[in-house]
Amino acid sequence: MSTENEDNEGTAAEAVPSVPSAPPVPADAPQGSPGSPPESAPAPVAEPPATPPHAPHTPPPNPHAPQSAADADWPPPPAVPAYASHGAGAGGPVWGAPPQPYAPEGPRRRGMGGLVAAVAAAALIAGGIGGALGYWAADHNGSGSTTVSASGNPQDLKRDPGTVAGVASKALPSVVTIDAQGGDGEGGTGTGFVYDKEGHILTNNHVVASAADSGQLTATFSNGKKYGAEVVGRAKGYDVAVLKLKNPPSGLAPLSLGNSDQVAVGDSTIAIGAPFGLSNTVTTGIISAKNRPVASGDGSGGSNSYMSALQTDASINPGNSGGPLLDARGAVIGINSAIQSTGSSVGQTQAGSIGLGFAIPINQATNVAQQLIKTGKPVYPVIGATVAMDEKTGGAVISDQGVGGTAAVSKDGPADRAGLKAGDVITKFNDTTIDSGPTLIGEIWTHKPGDRVTLTYTRDGRTGTAEVTLGERNGDS
């Protein structure tokens, strides 16, 4: 596939890109509730051996998944980084239906007679003096411990707006649990959030893919109210989708959007979603890396995306896909999209978080959302060249030829006008080190058509630079 997924697509290499020295794809369950190539192979067309990172939306396996790249939707499956595979590394399982919840044996009750009596007596005493002192009860059955109950209603306690509780309280009413059911019975659960007051919901493409053409989509707010939704537009390459509530309620409160370019490693993060169908779940962590190249898929092997992701250790699991990644102020800095996992254990159909979650930077997602709302179709920046998807090539190698024997460098395209040729190895995109084809694609897609960028490359042992004005490609096909 070309670095910009143009029409001149090639064959994906079977190798996996190496981890870049500085920084390098989606999870389903029960419903929740809402609120207020071989060598220098051309770009991907063949299925890579490693599956993309787990997507935090939870779809069941797709029995109709294409068996070859020729059958797959655009873009074809790429070779992906080992740290970013849909399964546990290479060959890991795709997110399937969530496991049956484990019902632990109830705790043993010790000395309940004495404890109940003590509680009753204490409650009576507290009531006799107006309840101002609360009450305490202790079970002295050999444990020597004392349990103290605080007086007052926890809901009366005020949380500072800057605390995690304060941020979560404000954000939860604007986060929805998305249930996508395809016409063929295929479906899953993910997350989304209110983008504007008109009722647009921002989420991942892989969350809604199964129901996009023929199926049913519902969005449930944290207050339990459920609304039907329809797809406004999808961008497979970016893994972004925009929905619109069919009968949006009044008073929708869009989440404020941050600036992902200003995020720093070590910044606090808050993730909200429906892991394994457990809606309105809030987890915390930090930004553990930036510009991590990640290739993701929709679980069927038919659609793949590339991102230069924000990496976080906030717990993200199947069902979190499409949900917001917030900063400490409560502003959205990313869309949770994928996780790296060691794989599922015996008896489980889905693996969980190991502290490596990936989010699409909100600046990129916002650009895509605006395109989708305006035209229903995505626009991709391009350099007009087909690159190999090999690992350990020291950069993105421009292939000898494109798919079907076409030219690897499009005539009069951006790369051609900049003097780039087949065999050139692109090692830098502006100041970002490029170690593979997927890394280059991810970086290109953080920009817009018309942007002027500097590419550093090697040719015959010599280093050169080229000023390239990015072109554009409309749509996913």
N, C-alpha and C positions, 0 to 999 in steps of 0.2 A: 504494500500500500504506500502511497506517496506520503510524504511528511505532512501533507495537508489533506490527504485523502481525496486526491483528484481522481480523474478517470484512469490515469496510468498506474494501475495497481500491480504489484508483483507478488512473489511468493514469500511468505514469512519464513524466517529461519527457525530451526528447531532449538537453537540455543537461547539462553536467557540473559538479558542485559545485566551487567555487573552493577553492584551498588556504587553510586557516585561518591566521591570523596566528600563533597559537601552535599547536603541534602540529596535522594534518588532522582479487586476493584469492587458486592453490595449485600436484607434479613427479614421473615414472615411469622405470624402467629395469630392468636385470638384477637378479636376486636377490642379496641379501647374506647375512650371517650374524649370530646373536644370542649371549647370554651369561648368568652365574650368576644546464509540460507545455507542450508549448505553454506556456501561461501559467497558473501556479498549478495545474498538473495534479495530480490526486490521486496518492496513493502508487502505487508501481510495479505495473503489470500489463503494460506493453508493453516490448519489448526495447529497451534503450538502444543508441545507436550505439557507445559505447565499451565494450569488454569489460573485465571486472573484472581486477585484478592477477593475475599468474601465481601459481598455487598451486604450492608446492614439493613436490607429489607428481606423478608423471609418467604421467598417463593418456593413451591414444591418443584421437584424435578420435572422438566418438560419432555414428555414422551415424543413430541414431534420435533425435537431439536434437529437442525440440519446435520447431516453426516459428513459433509465436506464443505470446504470454503465456497465452492460453487453454489451450494444451496443456501448459504448464509446471507443474511441481510448485510448491508454496508454498515460500518466497516467490517472487514473480515477479521477473524481472531488473530491477534498479534502474539509474537513471543513476548513474554512479560517478565518483569523482574521477579526473582525468586522470593523476594520479600513482599511481593504484591500479587499473590495468587488467590483466585476465588476459593480454592480449597486450601488445605494445609500444605503450603509449598506446592511442589509439582504433583499433579494428579489428585489434589484434595477434592472432597465432595462439594457439590454446589449446595447452596442453602436449600433445604427442603422443608417439609412440614415440621413444625416444632415438636419436640418430644413431649410425651405425656407428662404432665407435672408430677413430680415426686411427692408423695404424701407421707411425710415422716411420722413415725409413731409418736403419739402424744407424750408429753413429759410426765414422768411419774409424780404422783401427788404424795407428799409426805406430810404427816401431822396436820391434815386439812381441818380436822375437827377443832383443834386448839387454835389454828390460825383464823378460821372463820369466826370463832367466838371472840377472839381478841379484836378482830376488825369490827365486829358488831358493837362490842363494848366501847371501843375507841370512837366509833362513829356517833354513838349516843352521847358520849361525853362531849365531843366536838359540837354536836348539835345543841347540847345544853348550854354552851357558852357562846352561842351565836356562830359557830363554825369559823371563827376568825383564825384559830390556831391550826386548823386542819386535823389530821390524825396520824397515828403511826401504829403499825402492827408488826409483831415479830414472831417468828417460829423458832422456838428454842429447842427444837427436837434434835439436839446434838450438833447443830450446825454453828451455833453461836453467832449467827448473822442477824442483822436487823434491816428490814425494808422500810423506807420512809417515803410516804406519798406526799407530793407537794400540793398545796391548796391552790385554788384558782383554776380557771379554764385556760388551757394552753393557747386557745385561739385568741385570748385577750392579750397575750404577750406580743409586743411590737417587735418586728424585725427591721433592722436598719436596711434602707434600700440598697446599700452597697454590699450586703452579705449575700451568700449563696441563696439563703431562704428568701431574701427580699427580691433578688433577681428572678428566681424561679417562680415566685408568686405572681410577679408581673408578666412573665413570659408565657406561662402555661396556658392561659386562656387564648393565646394566639397560635398554639400548636395543635395540629390535628393528627389523628390516626387514620391512615388511608387503607381501605379494604378494596382490593382490585380482584374482581371475579370475571374471568374470560368466558366467552360463550361456550367453550369446550370444557368448562369445569376447572380449567387451570386458574390459579390465582395466588394471592398472598397478601401480606400486610406490611405496611411501611409507615412512614411519617412524612409530614409536610408542615408548612407554616404559612400564616397569612402574609401575603406580599403587599396588598393594597386594600383600600376600603371598598373597591368594586367586587371583591370576592375572589381574586386570583390567589391560588395556592402554589407555592414553589416546592418542588420535590425532585427526586431522581427519576430519570427515564425508566430505569429497570424496575422501579416500584410499580409503575402503571402499564408497562409494556404488554402484559398478558391481557389487559382489558381495553387497550387503546383503540382497537379497530372494531371489535364486537364484544361487548361485555358491560359490566356494571361497576361504577366507581362510587364509593361513599366516603365522606369525610366526617369523622366524629370528634367533636370538641371535648375539652376537659370537663365540661358540665354535663356531658352525656348526650347532648343534642346532635342529631345526625342529619347530614344533608347530602343529596345526590350531587355528583360532579361530572364534568365532561372535560376532555382533553382539548386545550387550546393549541398546543404545539409541543413537539418533542424534538430533542437534539440527541441522537444516539451517540455521536462522537464525544459530546461534552457530558453525557449522562445527566442531562437536565430536562425537566418537563414542567409545564405550567398547566394547572387545572383551573377551572372556574366553577364555583358553586352555582348550582342551577337556581336556587332561591336563597341568595345570601341574606343572613340576618342583618339588621341595622346595628350600627355601633361596632363594626369590626375594627380591631386595633392591630394594624400591621406592626410587625416587629421592626425595630430600628435597625438599619444596616450600618455596619462598621466599615473600616478600610483595611482589607486583608493585606495590602502592601505595607502597612505600618506595624503589622504583628511581629513580635520578636520572640525568639526561642526563650522559654521560661515564663511567658505570659500565662495567666490563669485561663482556664477554659471551663465551660459548662455545657454539657450535651443533654438534650431533651429528646425523648423518643419513646418507642414502644418495643423494647427488646423482648423477643419471644412473645409478643402480643401483650406485654405488660405496659399498657398505656400510661402516659404522664410520668415516666421514670426520668429522674434527674441524676446525672453523675458529673463528677468534676475531675479536673486534671490540669495539665499544662500543655503548651505548644512544645513538643519535644524535637521538632525539626521542621524546616520549611523547604519548599521547592523539591519535594520528594516525587520523583517520576513514578507514576502508578498507571498500569493498564488495567482496566476493569471490563467486565462483561455483564450481560443481563441474566446469566445463569443458563441460557439455552445454547450458548456457543455461537449465536447468530449476530450479536451486536456487541461491539467493543468500543471502549472509550479510552481516552488518554487524559491525564491531568498532571499538573505540577502541584502536588497536594500539600496541604497543611497536615502535619503529623501530630497526633495527640495521644496521651496515655489515658484520657478519660475513657471509662468503660463504654465501648460501643459493641453491640451485638446484633444478630439478625432481628430486624424490625426497626432498628435505628435509622436505616437508610432514608434519606430525604429530610431528616430532622435537622434543626439548627444547631450549630456549634457557636456558642456565645462567648464573648469576652467578659471580663469581670464587671463591666458596666451593664451587660445585658444586650449589647449590640451583636448582630449576627456577623460572624467573620468567616463562616464556611458552611457548607452543606455536607453533613456526614454521609459518606458514600461507600466506604469499604473498610475491611479489617484484614490484618494478617493473622493467621491462626496456625497452631500446630496441628490442627485436625481434630475431628470428633473421635470420641472414645467408643468402645463397644456398646451397642445398644442405643447410641445417640445418632440422630440424623443431622444435627448441626453442631458446629464447633463454636466456641465462644471467644471472648476477648482475652488477649494476652498483653494488653497495653499498647497495641500498635493499631491505631485507627487513622483513617485518612479522610480528609474533607476537601471538597472543591472550594477554592478561595471565592469568597462572596463577590469580589470585584468582577471576576470572570463570569460567575453565575448570573450576576445582575445584567451584564451585557447581553448574555444569551436570552434571559427572560424578556428583556425589552424587545429583542428581535422576534421572539415567539409570539408575544402579545400583539405586536404590530403586523406581522406577516404570516405567522403560523409556521415559519420555516427558519432553521438556523443558517447563519452565515459563517463560513470557516476561512480564516486567513491561510494563504498558501505561499510556498516558495517556488512551486512548479518543478519539483524534482522528486524522483522515486529513490528512497533510501532503503538499505538493507536493515534487517532487524536482528543482526547477530549481536552476541555479547563479546566483550573483551576485544573489540576492534579499535579501541582508543578513540572512538567518536562515531558519528553517523556517516556511513559510507554511501556515497551516491552510486547507485547500481549501474551496471553496464547497460542494462536495457529495462524498459518497463514491461508491463504485462502484454502478452501477445506480440512481443518483439518491437513494441513502440519505443520511442526515444525516452531515456530515463530523465533527461532534462527537456522540458517542454519548450519548443521553439518559440522564441520571443516572450517567454515567461519571465518571471522575476529573477530566477536563478540564471537563466540564459543571458539576460541583459546584464547581470552582474559579473559574467565571465566564468561561472562555475561549470565544471565538466564532470562527466562520468568518471568514477574512480577517486574524485576528491573526497577527503575525509574531514567532515565538519567537526571541529573540536570545541568551539565556543559559540554561544548565541548571546551577543552582547557580552556581559561579564560572567555569564553562567557556563560552567564546564559541561560539555556534552560528551557522554560516554557511550551512547547508543541511539538507534533510530527512535525508539519510544520516548527517550528523554528529549530529543529534538522536537518531536511532535507536540509533547506536552508544553514545551516552552513557546512554540509558535502559537499555540492555541490560547495562551494567556494574553495575546495581543489582538489587535483589530486590523482588518484590511486597510492598507494605506499607511500603516506604521512603517517607519524606516528603521532597520536593524542592521547590526554589524555581525557578519559571520566570519569566524576565523577558521581556516582550513589548511590542510597539508596536501601537497601534490609533488610527487617525485622527491620526497624528503625535504622539501622547502615549505615554509609557512607563509601564508598570505591572508589577506583580509578582503572581504567584499561587502559593499553597501547594498543592501537589498530592500526594495520597497515591496511589502507583502501584497500579494494579489488576493482574490477571493473566490470562493466556491459556494454556491447557494444550494441548500438542501442536503439531505443524507443520501440521495441516490444519484 
